[in-house]
Amino acid sequence: MSTPTTQAPLERAAAMRRWNDPFPRLLDWFDTLVPGEFGWRTGYTHSIRVEEYTQNGNFVVRAELPGIDPAKDVDITVGDGLLTISGERKERVETMHRSELFYGKFTRTIALPTGANEKSVNAEYRDGILEVRIMMPTTKPEVTHIPVGRG
C-alpha cells in the first residue's frame, strides 16, 4: 500500500474521506462495548461491510463475510431493484476469553442501478469475501425527444 505522500492527490483525498468518516468506526466501537444480547437490542441484526463498483459491464458488490460457510450460512436474493445478502454467523468456540467478532444474524440490502439484469446474477465466495456480479445492459436506453408546441 502506498503512503499518503506517494499517492495521487485524488486517491489521497478519497482515502482521507474514508478515514475521516467516523460513522462506521463509531458503530464498530459501540458494538464492542454493548453486545447484542442486551434486552434493548433484542432481535438485533448487524450490517455487513460492502463495496460496490462497476467492472466489465457488471455491477459488483463485495461483502466482508469471514468465518462462514457460504453454502449454509448465506442467503442472496434479488428482486424489485434490490440485492439482499443475509445470513448468520454461528459462534463455534466453547470457552471464550475475549471476542470482538460479530456473531448472529446479518443483513444488507443494496439498491441496484437502473437496468441491472436481475436474472443474470452470479456469486462467488473466496478468502472471506462474497462477490456478487449482476450484468448491466450493453445498450443505452433509447432517448425520445418530445417537441413542444405553442398553445
VMD Tcl script that draws the C-alpha trace (Angstrom):
set ca {
  {0.00 0.00 0.00}
  {1.36 3.41 -0.85}
  {1.91 6.06 1.76}
  {-0.08 9.31 1.65}
  {2.93 11.17 0.26}
  {3.22 8.86 -2.78}
  {-0.50 8.68 -3.56}
  {-2.02 10.77 -6.31}
  {-3.98 13.76 -4.93}
  {-7.41 12.26 -5.79}
  {-6.52 8.88 -4.26}
  {-5.25 10.63 -1.15}
  {-8.45 12.68 -0.86}
  {-10.63 9.56 -1.24}
  {-8.57 7.72 1.38}
  {-8.89 10.64 3.80}
  {-12.67 10.79 3.31}
  {-12.93 7.09 4.17}
  {-10.67 7.51 7.21}
  {-12.38 10.68 8.40}
  {-15.89 9.22 8.15}
  {-16.42 8.28 11.81}
  {-19.85 6.65 11.49}
  {-18.81 3.06 10.53}
  {-15.98 3.11 13.08}
  {-18.32 4.51 15.73}
  {-20.79 1.67 15.17}
  {-17.96 -0.89 15.40}
  {-16.75 0.69 18.64}
  {-20.26 0.80 20.10}
  {-20.87 -2.85 19.26}
  {-17.70 -3.86 21.13}
  {-18.94 -2.00 24.21}
  {-22.56 -3.11 24.14}
  {-23.04 -6.70 22.94}
  {-26.27 -7.54 21.10}
  {-27.58 -9.80 23.86}
  {-28.92 -6.91 25.97}
  {-32.71 -6.58 26.03}
  {-32.90 -3.18 24.34}
  {-31.33 -4.72 21.26}
  {-33.41 -7.89 21.13}
  {-33.52 -9.21 17.59}
  {-30.57 -7.05 16.65}
  {-29.23 -7.82 13.19}
  {-25.90 -6.29 12.36}
  {-24.96 -4.98 8.98}
  {-22.04 -6.15 6.91}
  {-19.42 -4.05 5.20}
  {-19.68 -3.85 1.43}
  {-18.18 -2.09 -1.54}
  {-19.93 -1.52 -4.87}
  {-18.47 -0.75 -8.29}
  {-18.93 -1.46 -11.99}
  {-16.47 -3.59 -13.91}
  {-16.61 -5.06 -17.43}
  {-20.34 -4.45 -17.83}
  {-21.22 -5.82 -14.38}
  {-22.41 -4.20 -11.18}
  {-20.23 -5.79 -8.48}
  {-20.93 -5.97 -4.75}
  {-18.22 -7.33 -2.46}
  {-19.11 -8.14 1.16}
  {-16.83 -8.98 4.09}
  {-18.07 -12.31 5.47}
  {-15.18 -14.11 7.14}
  {-15.69 -17.36 9.00}
  {-18.87 -18.55 7.33}
  {-19.86 -21.44 5.11}
  {-21.48 -19.68 2.15}
  {-23.48 -22.77 1.16}
  {-25.15 -22.98 4.60}
  {-24.90 -19.55 6.22}
  {-25.75 -17.05 3.43}
  {-28.92 -16.25 1.50}
  {-28.78 -13.92 -1.51}
  {-31.98 -12.59 -3.08}
  {-32.57 -10.20 -5.98}
  {-35.87 -8.57 -6.87}
  {-37.65 -5.25 -7.28}
  {-34.35 -3.49 -7.91}
  {-32.78 -4.68 -4.64}
  {-30.00 -7.10 -3.77}
  {-30.22 -8.55 -0.26}
  {-27.45 -10.52 1.42}
  {-28.46 -12.12 4.72}
  {-27.42 -14.98 6.90}
  {-25.99 -15.96 10.24}
  {-22.51 -16.45 11.65}
  {-22.62 -19.04 14.41}
  {-20.21 -18.94 17.33}
  {-18.01 -22.05 17.23}
  {-15.81 -21.61 20.32}
  {-16.96 -23.08 23.64}
  {-14.61 -21.24 26.01}
  {-14.06 -17.63 25.13}
  {-11.62 -15.29 26.81}
  {-12.41 -12.33 24.56}
  {-14.27 -11.81 21.30}
  {-14.80 -8.74 19.15}
  {-16.21 -10.73 16.25}
  {-19.84 -10.41 15.16}
  {-21.96 -13.48 15.71}
  {-25.62 -13.86 14.93}
  {-27.79 -12.69 12.07}
  {-26.65 -10.17 9.50}
  {-28.32 -8.48 6.57}
  {-27.59 -5.84 3.97}
  {-29.86 -4.56 1.18}
  {-28.42 -2.62 -1.73}
  {-30.34 -0.74 -4.42}
  {-29.35 -1.93 -7.88}
  {-28.56 0.54 -10.67}
  {-31.28 1.18 -13.22}
  {-31.27 -1.50 -15.90}
  {-29.46 -4.19 -13.87}
  {-30.37 -7.63 -15.19}
  {-31.84 -9.34 -12.14}
  {-31.90 -12.68 -13.98}
  {-28.15 -12.59 -14.61}
  {-26.62 -12.80 -11.13}
  {-23.68 -14.87 -10.01}
  {-21.99 -15.09 -6.62}
  {-18.59 -16.37 -5.54}
  {-17.01 -16.68 -2.09}
  {-13.24 -16.60 -1.67}
  {-10.96 -15.75 1.28}
  {-13.81 -14.37 3.41}
  {-15.18 -12.09 0.67}
  {-18.51 -12.69 -1.04}
  {-18.61 -11.20 -4.53}
  {-21.94 -10.81 -6.32}
  {-21.95 -9.79 -10.01}
  {-25.05 -8.55 -11.82}
  {-24.95 -7.94 -15.55}
  {-25.70 -4.41 -16.73}
  {-27.30 -3.63 -20.11}
  {-24.88 -3.25 -23.02}
  {-27.07 -0.82 -24.92}
  {-28.15 2.56 -23.70}
  {-31.88 3.19 -23.45}
  {-33.33 4.97 -26.44}
  {-33.99 8.64 -25.84}
  {-37.12 10.17 -27.34}
  {-37.24 13.90 -27.94}
  {-40.65 15.46 -27.40}
  {-41.47 18.57 -29.40}
  {-43.09 21.40 -27.50}
  {-45.98 23.04 -29.32}
  {-47.26 26.58 -28.93}
  {-50.71 26.85 -27.47}
}
mol new
graphics top color blue
foreach p $ca { graphics top sphere $p radius 0.5 }
foreach p [lrange $ca 0 end-1] q [lrange $ca 1 end] { graphics top cylinder $p $q radius 0.2 }
display resetview
